[in-house]
Each structure stands twice: as structure tokens, then as C-alpha cells.
Amino acid sequence: MSDNNTLQGRSVMPGLTVNDLKASEAFFTALGFEIEDRWEQDGKLLGLMLKAGEARLGLSQDDGKKGLDRVKGVGVRLYIEADGDLDAVAARAKAAGVTLSRDPHDTEWGSRAFEAIEPSGFLLTIASPPKS
């Protein structure tokens, strides 16, 4: 039962500020994300909108105004539920140079998952839907 006074979200699209936008672009495209949009100013890449199926993710280049040495990704995990052969996705990512922090494995809740850390330090878990 839902209440009209509560938030009825349909999706969420994180936006990440990253240290090296081109390195993050390579990481996410190796995982199978496609570039949906690019934002440039004076020939300089400032941001990307990525998509993988229905999942969307925004990336922006850190401009350094808050200090280039600030830590990113601490306490953040992006959990992406995905259909398809996750072992093949992980193998493709590894072949493209992505280091997995955890290889594909069966989880205790009945899904298949693997983990990788984005170049700025954001942890990703990519998992199949749990089996019923």
C-alpha cells in the first residue's frame, strides 16, 4: 500500500565527480556502459551521461575548487542490478583492463555478482537479480 504523501521514486541516477574523466569513461565503457551525452566547453570534456540498459550515471570532471587531493568514493557503493551473463560482462571488462576487486561469485541471497573500483575510488557491485 502506498501513501500519496510519500515519495514514489521510479529510478535513481547518481552523479559522480571524478578525478580523471577520461579514465572513468574508459572504466565504465569497459563494463558495457554507453555514452548517452557529452558536455564540453571550449573543447574540454566536462561531463558525461552514461547508460546501460535502463541504468543512468552522470560523471563530471573535478574542477579542483575543493582541492584535487580530496578523497572520493569513501562510503559509497553503487549497486547495479543487471540481466544477462555477468561472467561474460566481467570477462569483457577484465580484457579491457578493468581490475576486479572481487571476481564473479554466487551470493548468499541467490544472485551472481562481481565488484570493481572506479579509478576515483567508487565501489561498484554488479549483480543479477536474486533467484526466487
ABEGO torsion letter per residue (X at the ends): XBBAABBBBABBBBBBBBABAAAAAAAAAAAGBBBABBBBBGGBBABBBBBBEABBBBBBBBAGAAEAABBBGBGBBBBBBBBEBAAAAAAAAAAAGBBBABBBBBBAAGBBBBBBBBAAGBBBBBBBBBBX
